[in-house]
């Protein structure tokens, strides 16, 4: 990424002569990104193995790739506190497992944010796009791992996003329509002018049903490729 980028035309101006497309979807002036699997690299099995090592017998069913259930789901929906989550899951581990060990195991789900993705987010904002995040996540991962990842190049979360919505703040998780409505209201965005990026097929379908231009992020079509012509 260049050290400095001179003033570029905004998406509104550029779209008069050029359409940004991927799979016949126009890349709109407002971009709304999921976090895990889109910006943050993840590995569900690392969390599964971490919880197994702490004595959880059925760790595989505890973690879902896209939509969490049980105590984990309640934590992500902001319906229980971190302390309540610890109390709920502690009996599933061997005696003596600490809260810190539980939190560390949970965060094994997250592998980190590649620097080039952070650079792309900053670049998109410099080019005039409005960039937002909508993520199913929880306060343990958010405070312990996610916020530090956004600081690793010397910036802050606000350097990469114009606004952020998390499930534990909104009180509901994707693909529930209410979290999209919450994001529209809080961020002041128009779904028809917003491109939503998510790795969960159900989340993409829910967004499209509500009028968003939604793109399914995959290994082949990652966020860098999907925004390469911006």
C-alpha positions, 0 to 999 in steps of 0.5 A: 500500500502506498505511504500516501494516496492523493485525492481520488474521486468518490464512489458516487463520482466514479460510478458515473463512468465505471461499475464495480462488479463481482458476480454481477453485484455492484460494489456500492458506496457503503461497504458492510463487512462481517468480521470472522471469516471475512476480515479475521481469519478463523479456525473452528477446530483450534477452539474445539481442540482447545476445549477438548484439552480442558476436558470438554467431552462434546466440544465439537457440537459446542462450536458452530461455524456460523451461528452459535447456540447454548451458552456461547450463543447467549454470550454472543447475543448479549443475553448473559454476562461473561461471568454467567458464561463462565459459570454455565460452561465450567461444569463441562471442563475438568475440575480446576480449569480457570476462567482465563483458560476458558477465555484463552481456549475460546479465542483459539477460534481466531487466527488473526487479521492479515495485514493486507486486509487491514491495509485494504480497509484503510485504503477503501476509506481513503477512496471515499467509501463508507466502511462498517462492520457487522459481526456476531461476536462476544465480549471475551473475544472482543476485548482479549483478541479482536481489539488488539488485532486492529491495533497491531499496525499502530492504528485503532478500530476507528481508523478502519471503520466509520461505525461498528455493530456487534451482536452482543451490543445489539442483543441479537445475532445474524441471521435474525432480521433484527440485527440488520435493522439495528445496524441500519438505524445505528449506522444510518445506512441504506440497504439499497446502497450497501454491499454486505460481505459475509462468509455465512450463506444464511447471513447473506440470504437474510441480508439480501431479503432485507434489500442489501447487496450481499456477497458471499465471501469464500476462500476463492472469493475473499474480501481482497478479491471482492474489493480489488476493483474499488 
